[in-house]
């Protein structure tokens, strides 16, 4: 029923929504009928702030988290996600544990790159799905709900 699924995901977590023989500990980017391997970038981290708390200033956040590189660019993605550079001596796992200990942080997630061309992808809590033309709205909503997803917006 799904004809397009374009999102960075952990393949093992997506296996219920889009079962594939390739689902194991690898991470992939799916676009149409093509699968691209992705790996966590060692120099960047995406942080989503808790919307129910006051967000610290950039200066306060850098002071509180020495794993973050204040010289690197800080990029706002959407829905409260910010991308920060990491200081070279910190890996993602250590940085994520440090940043997630902050009560203002909802979660920290890796920034991914494709090994072939180093194209960068960020994790989001949104998934783009395109259904077959013949699928009714009710069927589409039921399919989303069966996978724990909910409808947010339509481009049509």
Phi and psi in radians as a Rosetta constraint file:
Dihedral C 1 N 2 CA 2 C 2 CIRCULARHARMONIC -1.423 0.35
Dihedral N 2 CA 2 C 2 N 3 CIRCULARHARMONIC 2.255 0.35
Dihedral C 2 N 3 CA 3 C 3 CIRCULARHARMONIC -1.854 0.35
Dihedral N 3 CA 3 C 3 N 4 CIRCULARHARMONIC -0.276 0.35
Dihedral C 3 N 4 CA 4 C 4 CIRCULARHARMONIC -2.568 0.35
Dihedral N 4 CA 4 C 4 N 5 CIRCULARHARMONIC 2.320 0.35
Dihedral C 4 N 5 CA 5 C 5 CIRCULARHARMONIC -2.489 0.35
Dihedral N 5 CA 5 C 5 N 6 CIRCULARHARMONIC 1.655 0.35
Dihedral C 5 N 6 CA 6 C 6 CIRCULARHARMONIC -1.959 0.35
Dihedral N 6 CA 6 C 6 N 7 CIRCULARHARMONIC 1.765 0.35
Dihedral C 6 N 7 CA 7 C 7 CIRCULARHARMONIC -2.910 0.35
Dihedral N 7 CA 7 C 7 N 8 CIRCULARHARMONIC 2.648 0.35
Dihedral C 7 N 8 CA 8 C 8 CIRCULARHARMONIC -1.498 0.35
Dihedral N 8 CA 8 C 8 N 9 CIRCULARHARMONIC 2.197 0.35
Dihedral C 8 N 9 CA 9 C 9 CIRCULARHARMONIC -2.495 0.35
Dihedral N 9 CA 9 C 9 N 10 CIRCULARHARMONIC 2.815 0.35
Dihedral C 9 N 10 CA 10 C 10 CIRCULARHARMONIC -1.498 0.35
Dihedral N 10 CA 10 C 10 N 11 CIRCULARHARMONIC 2.081 0.35
Dihedral C 10 N 11 CA 11 C 11 CIRCULARHARMONIC -0.970 0.35
Dihedral N 11 CA 11 C 11 N 12 CIRCULARHARMONIC -0.694 0.35
Dihedral C 11 N 12 CA 12 C 12 CIRCULARHARMONIC -1.105 0.35
Dihedral N 12 CA 12 C 12 N 13 CIRCULARHARMONIC -0.605 0.35
Dihedral C 12 N 13 CA 13 C 13 CIRCULARHARMONIC -1.314 0.35
Dihedral N 13 CA 13 C 13 N 14 CIRCULARHARMONIC -0.459 0.35
Dihedral C 13 N 14 CA 14 C 14 CIRCULARHARMONIC -1.552 0.35
Dihedral N 14 CA 14 C 14 N 15 CIRCULARHARMONIC -0.120 0.35
Dihedral C 14 N 15 CA 15 C 15 CIRCULARHARMONIC -0.995 0.35
Dihedral N 15 CA 15 C 15 N 16 CIRCULARHARMONIC -0.525 0.35
Dihedral C 15 N 16 CA 16 C 16 CIRCULARHARMONIC -1.261 0.35
Dihedral N 16 CA 16 C 16 N 17 CIRCULARHARMONIC -0.592 0.35
Dihedral C 16 N 17 CA 17 C 17 CIRCULARHARMONIC -1.451 0.35
Dihedral N 17 CA 17 C 17 N 18 CIRCULARHARMONIC -0.596 0.35
Dihedral C 17 N 18 CA 18 C 18 CIRCULARHARMONIC -2.512 0.35
Dihedral N 18 CA 18 C 18 N 19 CIRCULARHARMONIC 1.334 0.35
Dihedral C 18 N 19 CA 19 C 19 CIRCULARHARMONIC -1.073 0.35
Dihedral N 19 CA 19 C 19 N 20 CIRCULARHARMONIC 2.338 0.35
Dihedral C 19 N 20 CA 20 C 20 CIRCULARHARMONIC -2.458 0.35
Dihedral N 20 CA 20 C 20 N 21 CIRCULARHARMONIC 2.649 0.35
Dihedral C 20 N 21 CA 21 C 21 CIRCULARHARMONIC -1.137 0.35
Dihedral N 21 CA 21 C 21 N 22 CIRCULARHARMONIC -0.386 0.35
Dihedral C 21 N 22 CA 22 C 22 CIRCULARHARMONIC -1.444 0.35
Dihedral N 22 CA 22 C 22 N 23 CIRCULARHARMONIC -0.043 0.35
Dihedral C 22 N 23 CA 23 C 23 CIRCULARHARMONIC -1.217 0.35
Dihedral N 23 CA 23 C 23 N 24 CIRCULARHARMONIC 1.953 0.35
Dihedral C 23 N 24 CA 24 C 24 CIRCULARHARMONIC -2.746 0.35
Dihedral N 24 CA 24 C 24 N 25 CIRCULARHARMONIC -2.609 0.35
Dihedral C 24 N 25 CA 25 C 25 CIRCULARHARMONIC -1.280 0.35
Dihedral N 25 CA 25 C 25 N 26 CIRCULARHARMONIC -0.039 0.35
Dihedral C 25 N 26 CA 26 C 26 CIRCULARHARMONIC -1.315 0.35
Dihedral N 26 CA 26 C 26 N 27 CIRCULARHARMONIC 2.797 0.35
Dihedral C 26 N 27 CA 27 C 27 CIRCULARHARMONIC -2.041 0.35
Dihedral N 27 CA 27 C 27 N 28 CIRCULARHARMONIC 2.503 0.35
Dihedral C 27 N 28 CA 28 C 28 CIRCULARHARMONIC -2.415 0.35
Dihedral N 28 CA 28 C 28 N 29 CIRCULARHARMONIC 2.793 0.35
Dihedral C 28 N 29 CA 29 C 29 CIRCULARHARMONIC -2.027 0.35
Dihedral N 29 CA 29 C 29 N 30 CIRCULARHARMONIC 2.187 0.35
Dihedral C 29 N 30 CA 30 C 30 CIRCULARHARMONIC -1.839 0.35
Dihedral N 30 CA 30 C 30 N 31 CIRCULARHARMONIC 2.304 0.35
Dihedral C 30 N 31 CA 31 C 31 CIRCULARHARMONIC -2.485 0.35
Dihedral N 31 CA 31 C 31 N 32 CIRCULARHARMONIC 2.008 0.35
Dihedral C 31 N 32 CA 32 C 32 CIRCULARHARMONIC 0.961 0.35
Dihedral N 32 CA 32 C 32 N 33 CIRCULARHARMONIC -2.104 0.35
Dihedral C 32 N 33 CA 33 C 33 CIRCULARHARMONIC -1.802 0.35
Dihedral N 33 CA 33 C 33 N 34 CIRCULARHARMONIC 0.280 0.35
Dihedral C 33 N 34 CA 34 C 34 CIRCULARHARMONIC -1.979 0.35
Dihedral N 34 CA 34 C 34 N 35 CIRCULARHARMONIC 2.436 0.35
Dihedral C 34 N 35 CA 35 C 35 CIRCULARHARMONIC -1.961 0.35
Dihedral N 35 CA 35 C 35 N 36 CIRCULARHARMONIC 2.241 0.35
Dihedral C 35 N 36 CA 36 C 36 CIRCULARHARMONIC -2.066 0.35
Dihedral N 36 CA 36 C 36 N 37 CIRCULARHARMONIC 2.268 0.35
Dihedral C 36 N 37 CA 37 C 37 CIRCULARHARMONIC -1.234 0.35
Dihedral N 37 CA 37 C 37 N 38 CIRCULARHARMONIC 2.455 0.35
Dihedral C 37 N 38 CA 38 C 38 CIRCULARHARMONIC -2.271 0.35
Dihedral N 38 CA 38 C 38 N 39 CIRCULARHARMONIC 2.646 0.35
Dihedral C 38 N 39 CA 39 C 39 CIRCULARHARMONIC -2.286 0.35
Dihedral N 39 CA 39 C 39 N 40 CIRCULARHARMONIC 2.628 0.35
Dihedral C 39 N 40 CA 40 C 40 CIRCULARHARMONIC -1.097 0.35
Dihedral N 40 CA 40 C 40 N 41 CIRCULARHARMONIC 2.370 0.35
Dihedral C 40 N 41 CA 41 C 41 CIRCULARHARMONIC -1.286 0.35
Dihedral N 41 CA 41 C 41 N 42 CIRCULARHARMONIC 2.399 0.35
Dihedral C 41 N 42 CA 42 C 42 CIRCULARHARMONIC -1.412 0.35
Dihedral N 42 CA 42 C 42 N 43 CIRCULARHARMONIC -0.206 0.35
Dihedral C 42 N 43 CA 43 C 43 CIRCULARHARMONIC -1.994 0.35
Dihedral N 43 CA 43 C 43 N 44 CIRCULARHARMONIC 0.070 0.35
Dihedral C 43 N 44 CA 44 C 44 CIRCULARHARMONIC -2.437 0.35
Dihedral N 44 CA 44 C 44 N 45 CIRCULARHARMONIC 2.685 0.35
Dihedral C 44 N 45 CA 45 C 45 CIRCULARHARMONIC -2.514 0.35
Dihedral N 45 CA 45 C 45 N 46 CIRCULARHARMONIC 2.494 0.35
Dihedral C 45 N 46 CA 46 C 46 CIRCULARHARMONIC -1.820 0.35
Dihedral N 46 CA 46 C 46 N 47 CIRCULARHARMONIC 2.325 0.35
Dihedral C 46 N 47 CA 47 C 47 CIRCULARHARMONIC -2.157 0.35
Dihedral N 47 CA 47 C 47 N 48 CIRCULARHARMONIC 2.283 0.35
Dihedral C 47 N 48 CA 48 C 48 CIRCULARHARMONIC -1.934 0.35
Dihedral N 48 CA 48 C 48 N 49 CIRCULARHARMONIC 2.191 0.35
Dihedral C 48 N 49 CA 49 C 49 CIRCULARHARMONIC -1.480 0.35
Dihedral N 49 CA 49 C 49 N 50 CIRCULARHARMONIC 2.627 0.35
Dihedral C 49 N 50 CA 50 C 50 CIRCULARHARMONIC -1.258 0.35
Dihedral N 50 CA 50 C 50 N 51 CIRCULARHARMONIC 2.082 0.35
Dihedral C 50 N 51 CA 51 C 51 CIRCULARHARMONIC -1.294 0.35
Dihedral N 51 CA 51 C 51 N 52 CIRCULARHARMONIC -0.157 0.35
Dihedral C 51 N 52 CA 52 C 52 CIRCULARHARMONIC -1.604 0.35
Dihedral N 52 CA 52 C 52 N 53 CIRCULARHARMONIC -0.033 0.35
Dihedral C 52 N 53 CA 53 C 53 CIRCULARHARMONIC -2.115 0.35
Dihedral N 53 CA 53 C 53 N 54 CIRCULARHARMONIC 2.832 0.35
Dihedral C 53 N 54 CA 54 C 54 CIRCULARHARMONIC -1.232 0.35
Dihedral N 54 CA 54 C 54 N 55 CIRCULARHARMONIC 2.305 0.35
Dihedral C 54 N 55 CA 55 C 55 CIRCULARHARMONIC -1.461 0.35
Dihedral N 55 CA 55 C 55 N 56 CIRCULARHARMONIC 2.285 0.35
Dihedral C 55 N 56 CA 56 C 56 CIRCULARHARMONIC -1.161 0.35
Dihedral N 56 CA 56 C 56 N 57 CIRCULARHARMONIC 2.738 0.35
Dihedral C 56 N 57 CA 57 C 57 CIRCULARHARMONIC -1.177 0.35
Dihedral N 57 CA 57 C 57 N 58 CIRCULARHARMONIC 2.830 0.35
Dihedral C 57 N 58 CA 58 C 58 CIRCULARHARMONIC -1.009 0.35
Dihedral N 58 CA 58 C 58 N 59 CIRCULARHARMONIC -0.754 0.35
Dihedral C 58 N 59 CA 59 C 59 CIRCULARHARMONIC -1.079 0.35
Dihedral N 59 CA 59 C 59 N 60 CIRCULARHARMONIC -0.780 0.35
Dihedral C 59 N 60 CA 60 C 60 CIRCULARHARMONIC -1.107 0.35
Dihedral N 60 CA 60 C 60 N 61 CIRCULARHARMONIC -0.699 0.35
Dihedral C 60 N 61 CA 61 C 61 CIRCULARHARMONIC -1.163 0.35
Dihedral N 61 CA 61 C 61 N 62 CIRCULARHARMONIC -0.751 0.35
Dihedral C 61 N 62 CA 62 C 62 CIRCULARHARMONIC -1.139 0.35
Dihedral N 62 CA 62 C 62 N 63 CIRCULARHARMONIC -0.677 0.35
Dihedral C 62 N 63 CA 63 C 63 CIRCULARHARMONIC -1.134 0.35
Dihedral N 63 CA 63 C 63 N 64 CIRCULARHARMONIC -0.701 0.35
Dihedral C 63 N 64 CA 64 C 64 CIRCULARHARMONIC -1.297 0.35
Dihedral N 64 CA 64 C 64 N 65 CIRCULARHARMONIC -0.381 0.35
Dihedral C 64 N 65 CA 65 C 65 CIRCULARHARMONIC -2.274 0.35
Dihedral N 65 CA 65 C 65 N 66 CIRCULARHARMONIC 1.648 0.35
Dihedral C 65 N 66 CA 66 C 66 CIRCULARHARMONIC -1.210 0.35
Dihedral N 66 CA 66 C 66 N 67 CIRCULARHARMONIC -0.203 0.35
Dihedral C 66 N 67 CA 67 C 67 CIRCULARHARMONIC -1.242 0.35
Dihedral N 67 CA 67 C 67 N 68 CIRCULARHARMONIC -0.376 0.35
Dihedral C 67 N 68 CA 68 C 68 CIRCULARHARMONIC -1.490 0.35
Dihedral N 68 CA 68 C 68 N 69 CIRCULARHARMONIC 2.491 0.35
Dihedral C 68 N 69 CA 69 C 69 CIRCULARHARMONIC -1.704 0.35
Dihedral N 69 CA 69 C 69 N 70 CIRCULARHARMONIC 1.863 0.35
Dihedral C 69 N 70 CA 70 C 70 CIRCULARHARMONIC -1.164 0.35
Dihedral N 70 CA 70 C 70 N 71 CIRCULARHARMONIC -0.278 0.35
Dihedral C 70 N 71 CA 71 C 71 CIRCULARHARMONIC -1.408 0.35
Dihedral N 71 CA 71 C 71 N 72 CIRCULARHARMONIC -0.349 0.35
Dihedral C 71 N 72 CA 72 C 72 CIRCULARHARMONIC -1.399 0.35
Dihedral N 72 CA 72 C 72 N 73 CIRCULARHARMONIC 2.785 0.35
Dihedral C 72 N 73 CA 73 C 73 CIRCULARHARMONIC -1.208 0.35
Dihedral N 73 CA 73 C 73 N 74 CIRCULARHARMONIC 2.510 0.35
Dihedral C 73 N 74 CA 74 C 74 CIRCULARHARMONIC -1.911 0.35
Dihedral N 74 CA 74 C 74 N 75 CIRCULARHARMONIC 2.214 0.35
Dihedral C 74 N 75 CA 75 C 75 CIRCULARHARMONIC -2.143 0.35
Dihedral N 75 CA 75 C 75 N 76 CIRCULARHARMONIC 2.294 0.35
Dihedral C 75 N 76 CA 76 C 76 CIRCULARHARMONIC -1.546 0.35
Dihedral N 76 CA 76 C 76 N 77 CIRCULARHARMONIC 2.274 0.35
Dihedral C 76 N 77 CA 77 C 77 CIRCULARHARMONIC -1.612 0.35
Dihedral N 77 CA 77 C 77 N 78 CIRCULARHARMONIC -1.329 0.35
Dihedral C 77 N 78 CA 78 C 78 CIRCULARHARMONIC -3.137 0.35
Dihedral N 78 CA 78 C 78 N 79 CIRCULARHARMONIC 2.891 0.35
Dihedral C 78 N 79 CA 79 C 79 CIRCULARHARMONIC 0.837 0.35
Dihedral N 79 CA 79 C 79 N 80 CIRCULARHARMONIC 0.672 0.35
Dihedral C 79 N 80 CA 80 C 80 CIRCULARHARMONIC 1.456 0.35
Dihedral N 80 CA 80 C 80 N 81 CIRCULARHARMONIC 0.122 0.35
Dihedral C 80 N 81 CA 81 C 81 CIRCULARHARMONIC -1.564 0.35
Dihedral N 81 CA 81 C 81 N 82 CIRCULARHARMONIC 2.282 0.35
Dihedral C 81 N 82 CA 82 C 82 CIRCULARHARMONIC -2.163 0.35
Dihedral N 82 CA 82 C 82 N 83 CIRCULARHARMONIC 2.517 0.35
Dihedral C 82 N 83 CA 83 C 83 CIRCULARHARMONIC -1.910 0.35
Dihedral N 83 CA 83 C 83 N 84 CIRCULARHARMONIC 2.249 0.35
Dihedral C 83 N 84 CA 84 C 84 CIRCULARHARMONIC -2.100 0.35
Dihedral N 84 CA 84 C 84 N 85 CIRCULARHARMONIC 2.636 0.35
Dihedral C 84 N 85 CA 85 C 85 CIRCULARHARMONIC -1.424 0.35
Dihedral N 85 CA 85 C 85 N 86 CIRCULARHARMONIC 2.655 0.35
Dihedral C 85 N 86 CA 86 C 86 CIRCULARHARMONIC -1.829 0.35
Dihedral N 86 CA 86 C 86 N 87 CIRCULARHARMONIC 2.540 0.35
Dihedral C 86 N 87 CA 87 C 87 CIRCULARHARMONIC -1.159 0.35
Dihedral N 87 CA 87 C 87 N 88 CIRCULARHARMONIC 2.493 0.35
Dihedral C 87 N 88 CA 88 C 88 CIRCULARHARMONIC -0.989 0.35
Dihedral N 88 CA 88 C 88 N 89 CIRCULARHARMONIC -0.519 0.35
Dihedral C 88 N 89 CA 89 C 89 CIRCULARHARMONIC -1.374 0.35
Dihedral N 89 CA 89 C 89 N 90 CIRCULARHARMONIC -0.078 0.35
Dihedral C 89 N 90 CA 90 C 90 CIRCULARHARMONIC -1.901 0.35
Dihedral N 90 CA 90 C 90 N 91 CIRCULARHARMONIC 2.386 0.35
Dihedral C 90 N 91 CA 91 C 91 CIRCULARHARMONIC -1.654 0.35
Dihedral N 91 CA 91 C 91 N 92 CIRCULARHARMONIC 3.025 0.35
Dihedral C 91 N 92 CA 92 C 92 CIRCULARHARMONIC -1.032 0.35
Dihedral N 92 CA 92 C 92 N 93 CIRCULARHARMONIC -0.823 0.35
Dihedral C 92 N 93 CA 93 C 93 CIRCULARHARMONIC -1.028 0.35
Dihedral N 93 CA 93 C 93 N 94 CIRCULARHARMONIC -0.808 0.35
Dihedral C 93 N 94 CA 94 C 94 CIRCULARHARMONIC -1.154 0.35
Dihedral N 94 CA 94 C 94 N 95 CIRCULARHARMONIC -0.782 0.35
Dihedral C 94 N 95 CA 95 C 95 CIRCULARHARMONIC -1.109 0.35
Dihedral N 95 CA 95 C 95 N 96 CIRCULARHARMONIC -0.752 0.35
Dihedral C 95 N 96 CA 96 C 96 CIRCULARHARMONIC -1.081 0.35
Dihedral N 96 CA 96 C 96 N 97 CIRCULARHARMONIC -0.753 0.35
Dihedral C 96 N 97 CA 97 C 97 CIRCULARHARMONIC -1.092 0.35
Dihedral N 97 CA 97 C 97 N 98 CIRCULARHARMONIC -0.738 0.35
Dihedral C 97 N 98 CA 98 C 98 CIRCULARHARMONIC -1.149 0.35
Dihedral N 98 CA 98 C 98 N 99 CIRCULARHARMONIC -0.849 0.35
Dihedral C 98 N 99 CA 99 C 99 CIRCULARHARMONIC -1.170 0.35
Dihedral N 99 CA 99 C 99 N 100 CIRCULARHARMONIC -0.706 0.35
Dihedral C 99 N 100 CA 100 C 100 CIRCULARHARMONIC -1.215 0.35
Dihedral N 100 CA 100 C 100 N 101 CIRCULARHARMONIC -0.250 0.35
Dihedral C 100 N 101 CA 101 C 101 CIRCULARHARMONIC -1.302 0.35
Dihedral N 101 CA 101 C 101 N 102 CIRCULARHARMONIC -0.207 0.35
Dihedral C 101 N 102 CA 102 C 102 CIRCULARHARMONIC -1.355 0.35
Dihedral N 102 CA 102 C 102 N 103 CIRCULARHARMONIC 2.184 0.35
Dihedral C 102 N 103 CA 103 C 103 CIRCULARHARMONIC -1.081 0.35
Dihedral N 103 CA 103 C 103 N 104 CIRCULARHARMONIC -0.355 0.35
Dihedral C 103 N 104 CA 104 C 104 CIRCULARHARMONIC -1.392 0.35
Dihedral N 104 CA 104 C 104 N 105 CIRCULARHARMONIC -0.180 0.35
Dihedral C 104 N 105 CA 105 C 105 CIRCULARHARMONIC -1.692 0.35
Dihedral N 105 CA 105 C 105 N 106 CIRCULARHARMONIC 2.220 0.35
Dihedral C 105 N 106 CA 106 C 106 CIRCULARHARMONIC -1.365 0.35
Dihedral N 106 CA 106 C 106 N 107 CIRCULARHARMONIC -0.837 0.35
Dihedral C 106 N 107 CA 107 C 107 CIRCULARHARMONIC -2.856 0.35
Dihedral N 107 CA 107 C 107 N 108 CIRCULARHARMONIC 2.766 0.35
Dihedral C 107 N 108 CA 108 C 108 CIRCULARHARMONIC -2.143 0.35
Dihedral N 108 CA 108 C 108 N 109 CIRCULARHARMONIC 2.369 0.35
Dihedral C 108 N 109 CA 109 C 109 CIRCULARHARMONIC -2.372 0.35
Dihedral N 109 CA 109 C 109 N 110 CIRCULARHARMONIC 2.731 0.35
Dihedral C 109 N 110 CA 110 C 110 CIRCULARHARMONIC -1.202 0.35
Dihedral N 110 CA 110 C 110 N 111 CIRCULARHARMONIC 2.720 0.35
Dihedral C 110 N 111 CA 111 C 111 CIRCULARHARMONIC -1.701 0.35
Dihedral N 111 CA 111 C 111 N 112 CIRCULARHARMONIC 2.342 0.35
Dihedral C 111 N 112 CA 112 C 112 CIRCULARHARMONIC -1.857 0.35
Dihedral N 112 CA 112 C 112 N 113 CIRCULARHARMONIC 2.677 0.35
Dihedral C 112 N 113 CA 113 C 113 CIRCULARHARMONIC -2.329 0.35
Dihedral N 113 CA 113 C 113 N 114 CIRCULARHARMONIC 2.673 0.35
Dihedral C 113 N 114 CA 114 C 114 CIRCULARHARMONIC -1.512 0.35
Dihedral N 114 CA 114 C 114 N 115 CIRCULARHARMONIC 2.257 0.35
Dihedral C 114 N 115 CA 115 C 115 CIRCULARHARMONIC -1.044 0.35
Dihedral N 115 CA 115 C 115 N 116 CIRCULARHARMONIC -0.555 0.35
Dihedral C 115 N 116 CA 116 C 116 CIRCULARHARMONIC -1.165 0.35
Dihedral N 116 CA 116 C 116 N 117 CIRCULARHARMONIC -0.814 0.35
Dihedral C 116 N 117 CA 117 C 117 CIRCULARHARMONIC -2.281 0.35
Dihedral N 117 CA 117 C 117 N 118 CIRCULARHARMONIC 0.131 0.35
Dihedral C 117 N 118 CA 118 C 118 CIRCULARHARMONIC 1.049 0.35
Dihedral N 118 CA 118 C 118 N 119 CIRCULARHARMONIC 0.472 0.35
Dihedral C 118 N 119 CA 119 C 119 CIRCULARHARMONIC -1.124 0.35
Dihedral N 119 CA 119 C 119 N 120 CIRCULARHARMONIC 2.435 0.35
Dihedral C 119 N 120 CA 120 C 120 CIRCULARHARMONIC -1.771 0.35
Dihedral N 120 CA 120 C 120 N 121 CIRCULARHARMONIC 2.397 0.35
Dihedral C 120 N 121 CA 121 C 121 CIRCULARHARMONIC -2.286 0.35
Dihedral N 121 CA 121 C 121 N 122 CIRCULARHARMONIC 2.511 0.35
Dihedral C 121 N 122 CA 122 C 122 CIRCULARHARMONIC -2.049 0.35
Dihedral N 122 CA 122 C 122 N 123 CIRCULARHARMONIC 2.552 0.35
Dihedral C 122 N 123 CA 123 C 123 CIRCULARHARMONIC -1.356 0.35
Dihedral N 123 CA 123 C 123 N 124 CIRCULARHARMONIC 2.542 0.35
Dihedral C 123 N 124 CA 124 C 124 CIRCULARHARMONIC -2.399 0.35
Dihedral N 124 CA 124 C 124 N 125 CIRCULARHARMONIC 2.949 0.35
Dihedral C 124 N 125 CA 125 C 125 CIRCULARHARMONIC -1.698 0.35
Dihedral N 125 CA 125 C 125 N 126 CIRCULARHARMONIC 0.261 0.35
Dihedral C 125 N 126 CA 126 C 126 CIRCULARHARMONIC -1.975 0.35
Dihedral N 126 CA 126 C 126 N 127 CIRCULARHARMONIC 2.539 0.35
Dihedral C 126 N 127 CA 127 C 127 CIRCULARHARMONIC -2.217 0.35
Dihedral N 127 CA 127 C 127 N 128 CIRCULARHARMONIC 2.279 0.35
Dihedral C 127 N 128 CA 128 C 128 CIRCULARHARMONIC -1.576 0.35
Dihedral N 128 CA 128 C 128 N 129 CIRCULARHARMONIC 2.202 0.35
Dihedral C 128 N 129 CA 129 C 129 CIRCULARHARMONIC -2.288 0.35
Dihedral N 129 CA 129 C 129 N 130 CIRCULARHARMONIC 2.342 0.35
Dihedral C 129 N 130 CA 130 C 130 CIRCULARHARMONIC -2.049 0.35
Dihedral N 130 CA 130 C 130 N 131 CIRCULARHARMONIC 2.160 0.35
Dihedral C 130 N 131 CA 131 C 131 CIRCULARHARMONIC -1.650 0.35
Dihedral N 131 CA 131 C 131 N 132 CIRCULARHARMONIC 2.807 0.35
Dihedral C 131 N 132 CA 132 C 132 CIRCULARHARMONIC -1.025 0.35
Dihedral N 132 CA 132 C 132 N 133 CIRCULARHARMONIC 2.566 0.35
Dihedral C 132 N 133 CA 133 C 133 CIRCULARHARMONIC -0.993 0.35
Dihedral N 133 CA 133 C 133 N 134 CIRCULARHARMONIC -0.665 0.35
Dihedral C 133 N 134 CA 134 C 134 CIRCULARHARMONIC -1.344 0.35
Dihedral N 134 CA 134 C 134 N 135 CIRCULARHARMONIC -0.111 0.35
Dihedral C 134 N 135 CA 135 C 135 CIRCULARHARMONIC -1.349 0.35
Dihedral N 135 CA 135 C 135 N 136 CIRCULARHARMONIC 2.238 0.35
Dihedral C 135 N 136 CA 136 C 136 CIRCULARHARMONIC -1.295 0.35
Dihedral N 136 CA 136 C 136 N 137 CIRCULARHARMONIC 2.821 0.35
Dihedral C 136 N 137 CA 137 C 137 CIRCULARHARMONIC -1.015 0.35
Dihedral N 137 CA 137 C 137 N 138 CIRCULARHARMONIC -0.745 0.35
Dihedral C 137 N 138 CA 138 C 138 CIRCULARHARMONIC -1.097 0.35
Dihedral N 138 CA 138 C 138 N 139 CIRCULARHARMONIC -0.745 0.35
Dihedral C 138 N 139 CA 139 C 139 CIRCULARHARMONIC -1.131 0.35
Dihedral N 139 CA 139 C 139 N 140 CIRCULARHARMONIC -0.705 0.35
Dihedral C 139 N 140 CA 140 C 140 CIRCULARHARMONIC -1.118 0.35
Dihedral N 140 CA 140 C 140 N 141 CIRCULARHARMONIC -0.780 0.35
Dihedral C 140 N 141 CA 141 C 141 CIRCULARHARMONIC -1.119 0.35
Dihedral N 141 CA 141 C 141 N 142 CIRCULARHARMONIC -0.682 0.35
Dihedral C 141 N 142 CA 142 C 142 CIRCULARHARMONIC -1.138 0.35
Dihedral N 142 CA 142 C 142 N 143 CIRCULARHARMONIC -0.704 0.35
Dihedral C 142 N 143 CA 143 C 143 CIRCULARHARMONIC -1.111 0.35
Dihedral N 143 CA 143 C 143 N 144 CIRCULARHARMONIC -0.789 0.35
Dihedral C 143 N 144 CA 144 C 144 CIRCULARHARMONIC -1.020 0.35
Dihedral N 144 CA 144 C 144 N 145 CIRCULARHARMONIC -0.860 0.35
Dihedral C 144 N 145 CA 145 C 145 CIRCULARHARMONIC -1.060 0.35
Dihedral N 145 CA 145 C 145 N 146 CIRCULARHARMONIC -0.615 0.35
Dihedral C 145 N 146 CA 146 C 146 CIRCULARHARMONIC -1.138 0.35
Dihedral N 146 CA 146 C 146 N 147 CIRCULARHARMONIC -0.320 0.35
Dihedral C 146 N 147 CA 147 C 147 CIRCULARHARMONIC -1.926 0.35
Dihedral N 147 CA 147 C 147 N 148 CIRCULARHARMONIC 0.276 0.35
Dihedral C 147 N 148 CA 148 C 148 CIRCULARHARMONIC 1.293 0.35
Dihedral N 148 CA 148 C 148 N 149 CIRCULARHARMONIC 0.347 0.35
Dihedral C 148 N 149 CA 149 C 149 CIRCULARHARMONIC -1.848 0.35
Dihedral N 149 CA 149 C 149 N 150 CIRCULARHARMONIC 2.772 0.35
Dihedral C 149 N 150 CA 150 C 150 CIRCULARHARMONIC -2.320 0.35
Dihedral N 150 CA 150 C 150 N 151 CIRCULARHARMONIC 2.652 0.35
Dihedral C 150 N 151 CA 151 C 151 CIRCULARHARMONIC -1.272 0.35
Dihedral N 151 CA 151 C 151 N 152 CIRCULARHARMONIC 2.340 0.35
Dihedral C 151 N 152 CA 152 C 152 CIRCULARHARMONIC -2.009 0.35
Dihedral N 152 CA 152 C 152 N 153 CIRCULARHARMONIC -0.877 0.35
Dihedral C 152 N 153 CA 153 C 153 CIRCULARHARMONIC -2.752 0.35
Dihedral N 153 CA 153 C 153 N 154 CIRCULARHARMONIC 2.710 0.35
Dihedral C 153 N 154 CA 154 C 154 CIRCULARHARMONIC -2.141 0.35
Dihedral N 154 CA 154 C 154 N 155 CIRCULARHARMONIC 2.483 0.35
Dihedral C 154 N 155 CA 155 C 155 CIRCULARHARMONIC -1.591 0.35
Dihedral N 155 CA 155 C 155 N 156 CIRCULARHARMONIC 0.039 0.35
